[in-house]
Amino acid sequence: MSTHAETSHLTKYVKGRKKKNTRRRLKSCLFKVGTMALSDCWKQLSWFYYQYLLVTALYMLEPWERTVFNSLLISVAGMAVYTGYVFMPQHIMAILHYFEVVQ
């Protein structure tokens, strides 16, 4: 016959093992969810890029031509954003002064 102390010790051991296994399962599950989320995100971005290639007809170009076109497009977009960031506050203030919203 087992004593109460032995039973208590075995119960604690089993509960401890369950906690460790649960933590291990949770970590592996979170890792799988994280990798699945990254995988789904990558698939979605790939699909958007494919749509971009189809809409702009870039799929017909060679890879080096596509790189040149994308570089120019990103450069022009970057310059437009920078110009808007630098000059828009001045224009907005001029408009507000014109309509006498700001003195």
DSSP file (Angstrom, degrees, kcal/mol; ACC not computed):
  #  RESIDUE AA STRUCTURE BP1 BP2  ACC     N-H-->O    O-->H-N    N-H-->O    O-->H-N    TCO  KAPPA ALPHA  PHI   PSI    X-CA   Y-CA   Z-CA
    1    1 A M              0   0    0      0, 0.0     2,-0.3     0, 0.0     0, 0.0   0.000 360.0 360.0 360.0 140.3    0.0    0.0    0.0
    2    2 A S        -     0   0    0      1,-0.1     2,-0.1     2,-0.0     0, 0.0  -0.661 360.0-128.2 -90.9 147.8    1.2    3.5   -0.8
    3    3 A T     >  -     0   0    0     -2,-0.3     4,-2.1     1,-0.1     5,-0.2  -0.381  25.3-105.6 -87.3 170.1    1.2    6.1    1.8
    4    4 A H  H  > S+     0   0    0      1,-0.2     4,-2.6     2,-0.2     5,-0.2   0.865 119.8  55.5 -63.7 -37.1   -0.3    9.5    1.5
    5    5 A A  H  > S+     0   0    0      2,-0.2     4,-2.3     1,-0.2    -1,-0.2   0.899 108.5  47.6 -64.5 -41.8    3.1   11.1    1.2
    6    6 A E  H  > S+     0   0    0      2,-0.2     4,-2.5     1,-0.2    -1,-0.2   0.908 113.2  48.3 -66.1 -41.1    4.0    8.9   -1.8
    7    7 A T  H  X S+     0   0    0     -4,-2.1     4,-2.5     2,-0.2    -2,-0.2   0.912 112.0  49.2 -64.6 -42.9    0.7    9.6   -3.5
    8    8 A S  H  X S+     0   0    0     -4,-2.6     4,-2.4     2,-0.2    -2,-0.2   0.909 111.2  49.9 -62.8 -41.9    1.2   13.3   -2.9
    9    9 A H  H  X S+     0   0    0     -4,-2.3     4,-2.2     1,-0.2    -2,-0.2   0.918 112.0  47.4 -64.1 -43.1    4.7   13.2   -4.3
   10   10 A L  H  X S+     0   0    0     -4,-2.5     4,-2.7     2,-0.2    -2,-0.2   0.888 111.0  51.9 -65.1 -39.2    3.5   11.3   -7.4
   11   11 A T  H  X S+     0   0    0     -4,-2.5     4,-2.7     2,-0.2     5,-0.2   0.920 110.7  47.4 -63.2 -44.1    0.6   13.8   -7.9
   12   12 A K  H  X S+     0   0    0     -4,-2.4     4,-2.5     2,-0.2    -1,-0.2   0.902 112.3  50.7 -63.4 -40.1    3.0   16.7   -7.7
   13   13 A Y  H  X S+     0   0    0     -4,-2.2     4,-2.4     2,-0.2    -2,-0.2   0.935 112.3  45.7 -63.1 -46.3    5.4   14.9  -10.2
   14   14 A V  H  X S+     0   0    0     -4,-2.7     4,-2.4     2,-0.2    -2,-0.2   0.915 113.6  49.1 -64.9 -43.0    2.6   14.2  -12.7
   15   15 A K  H  X S+     0   0    0     -4,-2.7     4,-2.3     1,-0.2    -1,-0.2   0.900 111.0  50.8 -63.4 -39.5    1.2   17.8  -12.4
   16   16 A G  H  X S+     0   0    0     -4,-2.5     4,-2.3     2,-0.2    -2,-0.2   0.907 110.3  49.1 -62.8 -41.6    4.7   19.2  -12.9
   17   17 A R  H  X S+     0   0    0     -4,-2.4     4,-2.8     1,-0.2     5,-0.2   0.895 110.1  51.8 -64.2 -39.6    5.2   17.0  -16.0
   18   18 A K  H  X S+     0   0    0     -4,-2.4     4,-2.8     2,-0.2    -2,-0.2   0.908 109.5  49.5 -64.2 -40.7    1.8   18.2  -17.3
   19   19 A K  H  X S+     0   0    0     -4,-2.3     4,-2.7     2,-0.2    -2,-0.2   0.922 112.3  47.6 -64.0 -43.0    2.8   21.8  -16.8
   20   20 A K  H  X S+     0   0    0     -4,-2.3     4,-2.5     2,-0.2    -2,-0.2   0.927 114.4  46.2 -64.1 -43.7    6.1   21.2  -18.6
   21   21 A N  H  X S+     0   0    0     -4,-2.8     4,-2.8     2,-0.2    -2,-0.2   0.892 112.3  51.1 -65.5 -38.6    4.4   19.4  -21.5
   22   22 A T  H  X S+     0   0    0     -4,-2.8     4,-2.8    -5,-0.2    -2,-0.2   0.924 111.5  47.3 -64.8 -43.6    1.8   22.1  -21.7
   23   23 A R  H  X S+     0   0    0     -4,-2.7     4,-2.7     2,-0.2    -2,-0.2   0.918 112.8  49.3 -62.6 -42.5    4.4   24.8  -21.9
   24   24 A R  H  X S+     0   0    0     -4,-2.5     4,-2.4     2,-0.2    -2,-0.2   0.920 113.1  46.5 -63.4 -43.4    6.3   22.9  -24.5
   25   25 A R  H  X S+     0   0    0     -4,-2.8     4,-2.7     2,-0.2    -2,-0.2   0.904 112.0  51.2 -64.4 -40.9    3.2   22.4  -26.6
   26   26 A L  H  X S+     0   0    0     -4,-2.8     4,-2.9     2,-0.2    -2,-0.2   0.917 110.4  48.8 -63.8 -42.8    2.2   26.1  -26.2
   27   27 A K  H  X S+     0   0    0     -4,-2.7     4,-2.4     2,-0.2    -2,-0.2   0.932 113.8  45.5 -62.2 -45.0    5.7   27.2  -27.3
   28   28 A S  H  X S+     0   0    0     -4,-2.4     4,-2.4     2,-0.2    -2,-0.2   0.883 113.5  50.6 -66.6 -35.9    5.6   24.9  -30.3
   29   29 A C  H  X S+     0   0    0     -4,-2.7     4,-2.8     2,-0.2    -2,-0.2   0.924 111.3  47.5 -66.3 -44.0    2.0   26.0  -31.1
   30   30 A L  H  X S+     0   0    0     -4,-2.9     4,-2.8     2,-0.2    -2,-0.2   0.889 111.4  51.6 -64.2 -38.1    3.0   29.7  -30.9
   31   31 A F  H  X S+     0   0    0     -4,-2.4     4,-2.7    -5,-0.2     5,-0.2   0.921 111.4  47.1 -62.9 -43.4    6.0   29.0  -33.1
   32   32 A K  H  X S+     0   0    0     -4,-2.4     4,-2.6     2,-0.2    -2,-0.2   0.912 112.9  48.7 -64.5 -41.7    3.8   27.3  -35.6
   33   33 A V  H  X S+     0   0    0     -4,-2.8     4,-2.7     2,-0.2    -2,-0.2   0.917 112.3  49.4 -64.0 -42.2    1.3   30.2  -35.5
   34   34 A G  H  X S+     0   0    0     -4,-2.8     4,-2.4     2,-0.2    -2,-0.2   0.921 114.0  44.1 -62.5 -44.6    4.1   32.7  -35.9
   35   35 A T  H  X S+     0   0    0     -4,-2.7     4,-2.6     2,-0.2    -1,-0.2   0.864 113.5  51.5 -70.3 -34.1    5.5   30.9  -38.9
   36   36 A M  H  X S+     0   0    0     -4,-2.6     4,-3.1    -5,-0.2     5,-0.2   0.911 110.0  49.5 -66.6 -40.4    2.1   30.4  -40.4
   37   37 A A  H  X S+     0   0    0     -4,-2.7     4,-2.5     2,-0.2    -2,-0.2   0.923 113.4  46.0 -64.3 -42.7    1.4   34.1  -40.0
   38   38 A L  H  X S+     0   0    0     -4,-2.4     4,-2.7     2,-0.2    -2,-0.2   0.902 113.4  49.9 -65.3 -39.3    4.7   35.0  -41.6
   39   39 A S  H  X S+     0   0    0     -4,-2.6     4,-2.5     2,-0.2    -2,-0.2   0.929 112.4  46.4 -64.5 -45.1    4.0   32.4  -44.3
   40   40 A D  H  X S+     0   0    0     -4,-3.1     4,-2.4     2,-0.2    -2,-0.2   0.896 112.9  50.5 -64.2 -39.4    0.5   33.8  -45.0
   41   41 A C  H  X S+     0   0    0     -4,-2.5     4,-2.6    -5,-0.2    -2,-0.2   0.920 110.8  48.9 -63.6 -43.6    1.9   37.4  -45.0
   42   42 A W  H  X S+     0   0    0     -4,-2.7     4,-2.5     1,-0.2    -2,-0.2   0.904 111.0  50.2 -63.5 -40.9    4.6   36.4  -47.5
   43   43 A K  H  X S+     0   0    0     -4,-2.5     4,-2.3     2,-0.2    -1,-0.2   0.910 111.1  49.1 -62.7 -41.7    2.0   34.7  -49.7
   44   44 A Q  H  X S+     0   0    0     -4,-2.4     4,-2.3     2,-0.2    -2,-0.2   0.917 112.4  47.2 -65.2 -43.6   -0.2   37.8  -49.6
   45   45 A L  H  X S+     0   0    0     -4,-2.6     4,-2.4     2,-0.2    -1,-0.2   0.890 111.5  51.5 -64.5 -38.9    2.7   40.1  -50.4
   46   46 A S  H  X S+     0   0    0     -4,-2.5     4,-2.4     2,-0.2    -2,-0.2   0.899 109.4  50.2 -63.2 -39.7    3.8   37.8  -53.3
   47   47 A W  H  X S+     0   0    0     -4,-2.3     4,-2.4     2,-0.2    -2,-0.2   0.912 110.4  49.3 -65.5 -42.1    0.2   37.9  -54.6
   48   48 A F  H  X S+     0   0    0     -4,-2.3     4,-2.4     2,-0.2    -2,-0.2   0.899 111.7  49.3 -62.6 -40.6    0.2   41.8  -54.5
   49   49 A Y  H  X S+     0   0    0     -4,-2.4     4,-2.5     2,-0.2    -2,-0.2   0.908 110.0  51.0 -65.1 -40.9    3.5   41.9  -56.3
   50   50 A Y  H  X S+     0   0    0     -4,-2.4     4,-2.1     2,-0.2    -2,-0.2   0.918 110.5  49.0 -62.1 -42.8    2.2   39.5  -58.9
   51   51 A Q  H  X S+     0   0    0     -4,-2.4     4,-3.0     2,-0.2     5,-0.2   0.899 109.6  52.8 -62.0 -41.0   -0.8   41.7  -59.4
   52   52 A Y  H  X S+     0   0    0     -4,-2.4     4,-2.2     1,-0.2     6,-0.4   0.913 109.0  49.7 -60.0 -43.7    1.5   44.7  -59.7
   53   53 A L  H  X>S+     0   0    0     -4,-2.5     5,-1.4     1,-0.2     6,-1.2   0.900 114.1  45.1 -62.5 -40.3    3.4   43.0  -62.4
   54   54 A L  H  <5S+     0   0    0     -4,-2.1     3,-0.5     3,-0.2    -2,-0.2   0.919 113.6  47.6 -70.7 -43.8    0.3   42.1  -64.3
   55   55 A V  H  <5S+     0   0    0     -4,-3.0    -2,-0.2     1,-0.2    -1,-0.2   0.893 119.3  38.9 -67.0 -39.9   -1.4   45.5  -64.0
   56   56 A T  H  <5S-     0   0    0     -4,-2.2    -1,-0.2    -5,-0.2    -2,-0.2   0.459 106.2-125.6 -90.0  -0.6    1.7   47.4  -65.1
   57   57 A A  T ><5 +     0   0    0     -4,-0.5     3,-0.9    -3,-0.5    -3,-0.2   0.768  67.4 136.4  61.6  27.9    2.7   44.8  -67.7
   58   58 A L  G > < +     0   0    0     -5,-1.4     3,-1.4    -6,-0.4    -4,-0.2   0.646  51.1  80.8 -77.0 -14.3    6.1   44.5  -66.1
   59   59 A Y  G 3  S+     0   0    0     -6,-1.2    -1,-0.2     1,-0.3    -5,-0.1   0.727  86.4  59.6 -64.2 -19.3    6.0   40.7  -66.4
   60   60 A M  G <  S+     0   0    0     -3,-0.9    -1,-0.3    -7,-0.2    -2,-0.2   0.670  91.4  87.1 -82.1 -16.6    7.0   41.1  -70.1
   61   61 A L  S <  S-     0   0    0     -3,-1.4    -4,-0.0    -4,-0.2    -3,-0.0  -0.395  85.2-106.6 -82.5 159.2   10.3   42.8  -69.2
   62   62 A E     >  -     0   0    0     -2,-0.1     4,-2.6     1,-0.1     3,-0.3  -0.426  39.0-102.9 -75.6 160.8   13.5   41.1  -68.4
   63   63 A P  H  > S+     0   0    0      0, 0.0     4,-2.1     0, 0.0     5,-0.1   0.863 121.5  49.7 -56.7 -38.6   14.6   41.1  -64.7
   64   64 A W  H  > S+     0   0    0      2,-0.2     4,-2.0     1,-0.2     5,-0.1   0.871 111.7  48.8 -70.5 -34.3   17.2   43.9  -65.2
   65   65 A E  H  > S+     0   0    0     -3,-0.3     4,-2.6     2,-0.2    -1,-0.2   0.895 110.5  51.1 -68.9 -39.4   14.7   46.1  -67.0
   66   66 A R  H  X S+     0   0    0     -4,-2.6     4,-2.7     1,-0.2    -2,-0.2   0.892 109.3  51.2 -62.7 -39.9   12.2   45.4  -64.2
   67   67 A T  H  X S+     0   0    0     -4,-2.1     4,-2.3    -5,-0.2    -2,-0.2   0.904 110.5  48.1 -65.1 -42.0   14.8   46.4  -61.6
   68   68 A V  H  X S+     0   0    0     -4,-2.0     4,-2.4     2,-0.2    -2,-0.2   0.936 113.4  47.5 -63.8 -45.9   15.6   49.7  -63.5
   69   69 A F  H  X S+     0   0    0     -4,-2.6     4,-2.6     1,-0.2    -2,-0.2   0.936 113.5  47.0 -61.4 -47.4   11.9   50.5  -63.8
   70   70 A N  H  X S+     0   0    0     -4,-2.7     4,-2.6     1,-0.2    -1,-0.2   0.878 111.1  52.6 -64.0 -37.1   11.1   49.8  -60.1
   71   71 A S  H  X S+     0   0    0     -4,-2.3     4,-2.3     2,-0.2    -1,-0.2   0.926 111.5  45.7 -63.2 -44.8   14.2   51.8  -59.0
   72   72 A L  H  X S+     0   0    0     -4,-2.4     4,-2.6     2,-0.2     5,-0.2   0.911 112.9  50.5 -64.2 -41.5   13.0   54.8  -61.0
   73   73 A L  H  X S+     0   0    0     -4,-2.6     4,-2.4     1,-0.2    -2,-0.2   0.923 112.1  46.3 -62.8 -44.6    9.5   54.4  -59.7
   74   74 A I  H  X S+     0   0    0     -4,-2.6     4,-2.5     2,-0.2    -1,-0.2   0.879 112.3  52.0 -66.4 -37.4   10.7   54.2  -56.1
   75   75 A S  H  X S+     0   0    0     -4,-2.3     4,-2.5    -5,-0.2    -2,-0.2   0.935 111.9  45.1 -63.8 -46.7   13.0   57.2  -56.6
   76   76 A V  H  X S+     0   0    0     -4,-2.6     4,-2.2     2,-0.2    -2,-0.2   0.919 114.7  48.3 -64.5 -43.4   10.2   59.4  -58.1
   77   77 A A  H  X S+     0   0    0     -4,-2.4     4,-2.3    -5,-0.2    -1,-0.2   0.908 111.8  50.2 -63.9 -41.2    7.8   58.3  -55.3
   78   78 A G  H  X S+     0   0    0     -4,-2.5     4,-2.5     1,-0.2    -2,-0.2   0.909 110.6  48.9 -63.2 -42.3   10.4   59.0  -52.7
   79   79 A M  H  X S+     0   0    0     -4,-2.5     4,-2.7     2,-0.2    -1,-0.2   0.883 110.8  51.2 -64.8 -37.7   11.1   62.5  -54.1
   80   80 A A  H  X S+     0   0    0     -4,-2.2     4,-2.4     2,-0.2    -2,-0.2   0.914 111.6  46.7 -65.8 -42.1    7.4   63.3  -54.2
   81   81 A V  H  X S+     0   0    0     -4,-2.3     4,-2.3     2,-0.2    -2,-0.2   0.924 113.9  48.1 -65.2 -43.7    7.0   62.2  -50.5
   82   82 A Y  H  X S+     0   0    0     -4,-2.5     4,-2.3     2,-0.2    -2,-0.2   0.923 112.1  49.1 -62.6 -44.9   10.0   64.2  -49.5
   83   83 A T  H  X S+     0   0    0     -4,-2.7     4,-2.9     1,-0.2     5,-0.4   0.912 112.0  48.9 -62.1 -42.8    8.9   67.3  -51.4
   84   84 A G  H  X S+     0   0    0     -4,-2.4     4,-1.8     1,-0.2    -1,-0.2   0.893 111.3  50.2 -62.5 -39.5    5.4   67.1  -49.9
   85   85 A Y  H  < S+     0   0    0     -4,-2.3    -2,-0.2    -5,-0.2    -1,-0.2   0.875 117.6  39.3 -66.6 -37.8    7.0   66.7  -46.4
   86   86 A V  H  < S+     0   0    0     -4,-2.3     4,-0.4    -5,-0.2    -2,-0.2   0.922 127.7  27.5 -79.7 -44.9    9.2   69.8  -46.9
   87   87 A F  H  X S+     0   0    0     -4,-2.9     4,-2.0    -5,-0.2     3,-0.3   0.710 100.2  77.4 -98.6 -21.5    6.9   72.2  -48.7
   88   88 A M  H  X S+     0   0    0     -4,-1.8     4,-2.9    -5,-0.4     5,-0.2   0.899  92.0  54.4 -60.5 -42.3    3.3   71.2  -47.7
   89   89 A P  H  > S+     0   0    0      0, 0.0     4,-2.4     0, 0.0    -1,-0.2   0.903 109.2  49.5 -58.6 -38.3    3.4   72.9  -44.2
   90   90 A Q  H  > S+     0   0    0     -4,-0.4     4,-2.2    -3,-0.3    -2,-0.2   0.921 113.3  45.7 -64.8 -43.3    4.5   76.2  -45.9
   91   91 A H  H  X S+     0   0    0     -4,-2.0     4,-2.4     2,-0.2    -1,-0.2   0.904 112.2  50.7 -67.4 -40.4    1.7   76.0  -48.4
   92   92 A I  H  X S+     0   0    0     -4,-2.9     4,-2.5     1,-0.2    -2,-0.2   0.921 111.2  48.6 -63.4 -42.9   -0.9   75.1  -45.8
   93   93 A M  H  X S+     0   0    0     -4,-2.4     4,-2.3    -5,-0.2    -1,-0.2   0.893 110.4  51.7 -64.4 -38.7    0.2   78.0  -43.6
   94   94 A A  H  X S+     0   0    0     -4,-2.2     4,-2.2     2,-0.2    -2,-0.2   0.910 111.2  47.6 -63.3 -41.9    0.0   80.3  -46.7
   95   95 A I  H  X S+     0   0    0     -4,-2.4     4,-2.2     2,-0.2    -2,-0.2   0.919 111.7  49.9 -65.0 -43.4   -3.6   79.1  -47.4
   96   96 A L  H  <>S+     0   0    0     -4,-2.5     5,-2.6     1,-0.2     6,-1.2   0.876 112.1  48.1 -64.8 -36.8   -4.6   79.5  -43.7
   97   97 A H  H ><5S+     0   0    0     -4,-2.3     3,-1.0     3,-0.2    -1,-0.2   0.887 109.3  53.9 -68.0 -38.6   -3.2   83.1  -43.7
   98   98 A Y  H 3<5S+     0   0    0     -4,-2.2    -2,-0.2     1,-0.3    -1,-0.2   0.922 112.9  41.5 -62.1 -44.6   -5.0   83.9  -46.9
   99   99 A F  T 3<5S-     0   0    0     -4,-2.2    -1,-0.3    -5,-0.1    -2,-0.2   0.358 112.9-122.1 -85.7   6.9   -8.3   82.8  -45.5
  100  100 A E  T < 5S+     0   0    0     -3,-1.0    -3,-0.2     2,-0.2     3,-0.1   0.805  74.0 129.6  57.2  35.1   -7.4   84.6  -42.3
  101  101 A V  S   <S+     0   0    0     -5,-2.6     2,-0.4     1,-0.2    -4,-0.2   0.833  77.6  32.1 -78.5 -37.1   -7.8   81.4  -40.2
  102  102 A V              0   0    0     -6,-1.2    -1,-0.2    -9,-0.2    -2,-0.2  -0.971 360.0 360.0-121.5 135.5   -4.4   82.0  -38.7
  103  103 A Q              0   0    0     -2,-0.4    -1,-0.1    -3,-0.1    -6,-0.1   0.449 360.0 360.0 -91.5 360.0   -3.1   85.5  -38.0
